[in-house]
């Protein structure tokens, strides 16, 4: 039974969920931002190999909080965090990490570190539009497809100093321009507007080229109104469908 050794292996209690005793759910004190427990499952294989995984519950958690995860680009922020900690997202949307050699405790620690990092990302984006982070990945992907020769100019999360003295992160910079991806709702537009106003009001940023990309795929009217808000502040305001269409045409 896997649970016989799990207390020594992880320090946490577990509950077996298979008759064979090779599959268990681990109880930990770690939670997502809304209090949902972080999902931790373990499966034992031959040669002391263990698989730590979330059974797809991390994605279900974000979907339950309103995040749209209907394509691969929007999943990238989760898989990127996972990869940094040695985990991976499989084709079924399950985060998993396999132990190597005789070190299941090390693999468990890596998995927990990965899940805490995902939870921390969620805490940092509380009150913001979580889907905007995934949308920013889509914008970056489309631009890189459109201008592959400029891929070496891409930088994630460039920092600009605002007139208030606060340091602001944009989504990415590309070809000498700072980009911020905005969805046409208050949660996404309000923090983006604050950032840009603070950045552009600082004299040392007067030559900075700042581009806003608006998600106009679902609500054309709201997107048009949101574009108007940013026109007097940003160097350029672009509809996402324009970039996506050009990128698709270029690839074909």
C-alpha positions, -999 to +999 in steps of 0.1 A: +000+000+000+014+033-011+000+051+020+022+030+043+053+048+032+038+081+023+040+097+057+078+092+057+080+101+020+061+134+022+053+142+058+016+145+049-013+121+054-029+103+024-060+085+014-058+055-009-081+057-039-074+024-057-080-012-047-045-021-057-031+004-033-009+021-059-029+054-061-035+079-034-046+115-026-023+135-004-037+161+020-016+192+023-022+226+039-016+245+006-046+262-011-054+283-041-064+320-037-100+312-031-093+285-005-096+255-028-071+228-017-041+224-041-046+189-058-019+164-050-021+128-062+006+101-062+008+069-083+034+042-076+051+022-104+077-005-105+114+003-096+103+029-070+091+054-096+063+077-084+041+100-104+028+132-087-001+148-105-032+170-102-057+149-121-066+180-142-080+198-112-058+229-116-073+238-150-108+230-136-101+254-108-092+283-131-122+275-154-144+276-123-131+311-116-141+323-150-109+319-170-114+308-206-090+279-214-103+267-247-070+266-267-034+258-261-022+294-260-043+302-230-028+272-211+007+284-217+010+304-184+003+272-164+026+250-185+054+276-184+053+277-146+052+239-145+083+235-167+103+259-145+098+234-117+104+201-136+067+193-141+047+192-174+012+194-186+002+163-206-023+162-235-052+157-212-045+189-192-030+170-163+000+185-145+024+157-136+060+150-124+078+117-123+104+108-098+139+098-111+159+070-096+154+066-059+143+101-051+105+103-048+108+127-019+127+151-042+101+148-069+073+155-044+091+186-032+094+198-068+057+192-075+047+211-044+070+240-053+053+240-088+018+241-073+027+268-048+041+289-077+008+285-096-011+295-065+012+325-060+005+336-096-032+335-088-027+355-056-008+381-075-036+384-100-064+386-075-088+414-086-073+415-121-086+397-152-068+364-150-077+357-187-057+388-197-024+370-189-033+341-212-045+367-239-011+383-237+005+350-246-018+348-277-008+383-288+029+375-284+025+342-303+008+360-332+034+387-334+063+361-334+046+342-362+042+374-381+077+387-376+099+356-370+131+374-380+126+397-350+122+370-324+155+379-308+140+413-298+113+397-277+115+402-239+089+392-214+077+416-186+098+447-194+098+472-165+090+509-169+094+535-142+063+557-137+060+593-126+048+581-092+081+562-088+064+529-091+079+502-114+054+488-139+056+456-159+041+455-194+033+421-209+063+421-233+084+442-256+090+434-292+108+453-320+116+482-296+080+486-285+063+478-252+031+458-255+001+455-231-027+431-240-062+443-228-096+426-228-126+449-231-137+448-195-131+469-164-109+442-147-084+442-176-086+478-188-084+497-155-050+484-143-036+488-179-048+524-181-032+532-147+001+517-158+002+536-191-008+569-176+019+567-149+045+556-174+037+582-200+036+610-174+073+605-167+094+627-188+122+601-193+096+579-210+085+605-236+101+586-264+088+552-253+067+534-279+038+517-261+013+496-279-021+484-266-037+453-282-074+450-276-092+416-277-120+423-302-131+387-309-161+384-287-176+419-282-169+443-311-187+472-295-169+469-261-136+466-279-142+497-300-151+517-268-120+504-250-098+513-280-110+549-277-100+551-240-063+542-249-059+562-281-047+594-264-022+576-242-006+548-262+016+551-292-007+527-311-039+508-303-045+476-324-073+451-326-062+415-320-081+402-350-059+424-373-027+408-359-042+373-359-054+376-395-021+388-407-003+361-388-025+334-402-021+347-437+017+349-433+018+312-421-001+301-451 
